[in-house]
Amino acid sequence: MKPRRIQLGAISLGLAIVVGGCAGAPRKGLPWTIVCLEATEPDHVIRLERIATTLRQTPGIRPADVRVTHGADGAAVLHYGVYPRRRDRKTRKLSESPAMRRDLRVVRELVDNSNHRFFARARTAPMPLADVGNPAWSLTNVEATYTLQVAVFEPTEKVWNYKEIASKYCGELRALGFEAYYFHGNASSMVTVGAFGPDALVRRADGHTYYSRDVRTLRENDLLKYNLVNGGICRARNDEGQMVAVLSSLVLVPENAGGWMP
């Protein structure tokens, strides 16, 4: 499904405009990196930082390309390098630069004093992005059952900082008076509006479940009517075989298992 850009009301949803004020220059592809080591236990994390310091002092290694990132769960990852990868339009395969292949080989062949290959299991992976945005707007802080998902932002070859874009869009909705939130995932970020309890879904006499009046009122606003993808309306084929716009939809708040609701 290829989203198309639209402009609604007082806020611009064109991706190029949404990204306008974000940091980071456009790249020539999706950023990937070499994952050297991962650690989850606190003592292992400290050890990982020491290993990173040693790696920066290793001949043949670019010190500035050695980084340790920390996740919200306390885990840490030792990375090396950033390599843009483009997807072939025909085969849909991601390119592999000679630099990435060369550096992966170099990292895997590094040995310690016992001639042990310390990073033998090094691998390539998408470059993780730090979580950004006003912490008060994070969906993880919301005590509710449901929220209305109105946008999803995913990395593309031209725009890779999807977390920053999502938090920026959340702020723009907030400026217009909406109770907006963002939620960052490993591959995409979503923006939602509202916090609802179980009564957001109403079962009627016909046996079907419907959205409550409060949810329906939000969806009547042109800005909140669709579940936008990278700032554009996404169309999907319905049961009758027609291409229709994907509407905004209730999702469970992350602590309550997450996911699409019918």
C-alpha positions as CSV (number, residue, x, y, z in Angstrom):
1,M,0.0,0.0,0.0
2,K,1.5,3.3,-1.1
3,P,0.4,6.3,1.0
4,R,-0.4,9.6,-0.6
5,R,0.2,12.9,1.0
6,I,-2.7,15.1,1.9
7,Q,-3.3,18.5,3.6
8,L,-6.1,18.8,6.2
9,G,-7.3,21.9,8.1
10,A,-4.8,24.0,10.0
11,I,-2.1,21.4,10.1
12,S,0.1,20.1,7.3
13,L,0.4,16.4,7.0
14,G,2.7,16.3,4.0
15,L,5.8,14.3,5.1
16,A,8.3,16.8,3.7
17,I,6.7,19.6,5.8
18,V,6.4,17.5,9.0
19,V,10.1,16.7,8.7
20,G,11.1,20.2,8.0
21,G,12.3,21.2,11.4
22,C,13.8,17.8,12.4
23,A,17.5,17.4,13.0
24,G,19.6,15.1,10.8
25,A,20.4,15.5,7.1
26,P,18.8,13.2,4.5
27,R,20.7,10.0,3.9
28,K,21.2,7.8,0.9
29,G,19.4,4.9,2.4
30,L,18.3,3.3,5.6
31,P,21.0,3.4,8.3
32,W,22.3,0.1,9.4
33,T,25.1,-0.8,11.8
34,I,27.2,-3.6,13.1
35,V,26.1,-5.1,16.4
36,C,29.2,-6.3,18.1
37,L,27.9,-7.3,21.6
38,E,24.7,-7.1,23.5
39,A,24.2,-7.1,27.3
40,T,21.2,-7.2,29.6
41,E,22.5,-7.7,33.1
42,P,23.7,-4.6,35.0
43,D,27.2,-5.9,35.6
44,H,27.4,-7.0,31.9
45,V,26.4,-3.4,30.8
46,I,29.3,-2.0,32.8
47,R,31.6,-4.5,31.2
48,L,30.3,-3.6,27.8
49,E,31.3,0.1,28.3
50,R,34.8,-1.1,29.2
51,I,35.0,-3.2,26.0
52,A,33.9,-0.2,24.0
53,T,36.7,1.8,25.4
54,T,39.2,-0.9,24.5
55,L,37.7,-1.2,21.0
56,R,38.2,2.5,20.4
57,Q,41.9,2.1,21.1
58,T,42.3,-0.9,18.7
59,P,44.4,-0.3,15.5
60,G,42.2,-0.3,12.4
61,I,39.1,0.7,14.3
62,R,37.5,4.2,13.8
63,P,37.0,5.4,17.4
64,A,34.2,7.8,16.6
65,D,32.2,4.9,15.1
66,V,32.1,2.9,18.3
67,R,28.9,3.5,20.3
68,V,27.0,2.0,23.1
69,T,23.2,2.5,23.2
70,H,21.0,1.9,26.2
71,G,17.4,0.7,26.0
72,A,14.6,1.6,28.3
73,D,14.7,-2.0,29.6
74,G,18.3,-1.5,30.8
75,A,19.9,-3.5,28.0
76,A,22.9,-2.1,26.2
77,V,24.3,-2.8,22.7
78,L,27.8,-2.1,21.4
79,H,27.6,-0.8,17.8
80,Y,30.2,-0.1,15.1
81,G,29.7,2.2,12.1
82,V,26.7,3.4,10.2
83,Y,26.0,2.2,6.7
84,P,23.2,3.4,4.4
85,R,21.3,0.6,2.6
86,R,19.0,1.1,-0.3
87,R,16.2,-1.3,-1.5
88,D,16.3,-2.4,-5.1
89,R,13.1,-1.4,-6.8
90,K,12.9,-4.7,-8.7
91,T,14.2,-7.3,-6.3
92,R,13.3,-5.5,-3.1
93,K,16.6,-6.6,-1.6
94,L,18.7,-4.3,0.5
95,S,22.1,-3.3,-0.9
96,E,25.3,-4.2,1.0
97,S,28.1,-1.7,0.7
98,P,31.7,-2.9,0.4
99,A,32.5,-0.9,3.5
100,M,29.9,-2.7,5.6
101,R,31.1,-6.1,4.5
102,R,34.7,-5.1,5.1
103,D,34.1,-3.7,8.5
104,L,32.0,-6.7,9.6
105,R,34.9,-9.0,8.6
106,V,37.4,-6.9,10.5
107,V,35.3,-6.8,13.6
108,R,34.7,-10.6,13.5
109,E,38.4,-11.3,13.2
110,L,39.5,-9.2,16.2
111,V,41.1,-11.4,18.8
112,D,41.9,-11.0,22.5
113,N,45.2,-11.9,24.3
114,S,44.1,-15.6,24.2
115,N,43.6,-15.5,20.5
116,H,39.9,-15.7,21.0
117,R,37.6,-14.0,18.5
118,F,35.8,-11.6,20.8
119,F,33.2,-10.5,18.3
120,A,32.8,-13.7,16.3
121,R,29.0,-13.4,16.4
122,A,28.9,-9.8,15.2
123,R,26.0,-9.1,12.8
124,T,24.4,-6.2,10.9
125,A,21.1,-4.7,12.0
126,P,19.1,-1.5,11.5
127,M,20.6,1.4,13.4
128,P,18.5,1.9,16.6
129,L,17.2,5.4,17.2
130,A,17.0,7.0,20.6
131,D,13.6,7.7,22.0
132,V,12.7,11.4,21.7
133,G,9.8,13.6,22.6
134,N,8.2,15.2,25.6
135,P,8.1,12.4,28.2
136,A,4.7,13.7,29.4
137,W,3.3,12.8,26.0
138,S,4.5,9.2,26.0
139,L,1.7,6.7,25.7
140,T,3.6,4.5,28.2
141,N,2.5,7.0,30.9
142,V,-1.2,6.7,30.2
143,E,-3.5,4.8,32.6
144,A,-6.2,3.7,30.2
145,T,-7.4,0.8,28.2
146,Y,-7.7,2.2,24.7
147,T,-6.5,5.1,22.6
148,L,-7.3,6.2,19.1
149,Q,-4.4,5.6,16.7
150,V,-4.3,8.4,14.1
151,A,-0.8,8.1,12.5
152,V,2.1,5.7,12.0
153,F,5.6,6.8,11.0
154,E,8.1,4.4,9.5
155,P,11.7,4.8,8.3
156,T,12.2,5.2,4.6
157,E,15.4,5.6,2.5
158,K,14.9,9.4,2.5
159,V,13.5,9.9,6.0
160,W,14.9,7.6,8.7
161,N,14.3,9.6,11.9
162,Y,10.7,8.3,12.4
163,K,10.7,8.7,16.2
164,E,11.5,12.4,15.9
165,I,8.9,12.9,13.3
166,A,6.2,11.2,15.4
167,S,7.0,13.2,18.5
168,K,6.9,16.4,16.4
169,Y,3.5,15.5,15.0
170,C,2.3,14.7,18.5
171,G,3.3,18.2,19.5
172,E,1.5,19.8,16.6
173,L,-1.7,18.0,17.5
174,R,-1.2,19.1,21.1
175,A,-0.9,22.7,20.0
176,L,-4.3,22.3,18.4
177,G,-5.8,21.2,21.6
178,F,-5.9,17.4,21.1
179,E,-4.9,15.0,23.8
180,A,-2.2,13.4,21.7
181,Y,0.4,10.8,22.6
182,Y,3.3,9.0,20.9
183,F,4.6,5.5,21.2
184,H,8.0,4.5,19.9
185,G,8.6,0.9,18.6
186,N,11.7,-0.7,17.1
187,A,10.4,-0.3,13.5
188,S,7.9,2.5,13.7
189,S,6.2,5.0,15.9
190,M,2.5,5.7,16.3
191,V,0.6,8.8,17.3
192,T,-2.7,8.5,19.2
193,V,-5.4,10.7,20.6
194,G,-7.4,10.3,23.7
195,A,-7.4,7.9,26.7
196,F,-10.4,5.6,27.1
197,G,-11.6,2.9,29.5
198,P,-13.4,-0.4,28.5
199,D,-16.6,1.6,27.8
200,A,-15.0,2.9,24.6
201,L,-16.4,-0.2,23.0
202,V,-20.2,-0.6,23.2
203,R,-22.0,-3.9,22.5
204,R,-25.5,-3.2,21.1
205,A,-28.6,-5.4,20.9
206,D,-27.7,-6.6,17.4
207,G,-24.7,-8.4,18.9
208,H,-22.1,-6.1,17.2
209,T,-19.5,-3.9,19.0
210,Y,-19.3,-0.2,18.2
211,Y,-17.2,2.7,19.2
212,S,-18.6,4.9,21.9
213,R,-19.9,8.4,21.2
214,D,-16.7,10.0,22.5
215,V,-14.6,8.0,20.1
216,R,-16.9,8.6,17.2
217,T,-16.8,12.4,17.9
218,L,-13.0,12.4,17.7
219,R,-13.2,10.5,14.4
220,E,-15.5,13.1,12.9
221,N,-12.6,15.6,13.0
222,D,-10.8,15.6,9.6
223,L,-7.5,15.5,11.3
224,L,-8.3,12.4,13.3
225,K,-10.4,10.5,10.7
226,Y,-7.7,8.4,9.2
227,N,-4.8,6.3,10.3
228,L,-2.1,8.1,8.4
229,V,1.1,6.5,7.3
230,N,4.1,8.9,7.1
231,G,1.7,11.8,6.7
232,G,-0.4,10.3,4.0
233,I,-3.7,8.4,3.6
234,C,-3.2,4.7,3.3
235,R,-5.7,2.7,1.2
236,A,-6.4,-1.0,1.5
237,R,-8.8,-3.4,-0.2
238,N,-12.0,-4.1,1.7
239,D,-14.1,-7.3,1.7
240,E,-15.9,-6.1,-1.4
241,G,-12.6,-5.7,-3.3
242,Q,-12.7,-1.9,-3.2
243,M,-9.7,0.3,-2.3
244,V,-10.8,2.4,0.7
245,A,-8.9,4.7,3.1
246,V,-7.8,3.2,6.3
247,L,-9.6,5.0,9.2
248,S,-8.2,5.7,12.6
249,S,-8.8,2.9,15.0
250,L,-8.8,2.1,18.7
251,V,-5.7,0.3,19.9
252,L,-4.9,-1.1,23.4
253,V,-2.6,1.0,25.4
254,P,0.9,-0.8,25.4
255,E,0.6,-1.9,29.1
256,N,-2.6,-3.6,28.0
257,A,-1.0,-5.7,25.3
258,G,-1.2,-3.3,22.3
259,G,-2.6,-4.1,18.8
260,W,-5.3,-3.3,16.4
261,M,-9.0,-3.4,17.4
262,P,-11.7,-4.2,14.8
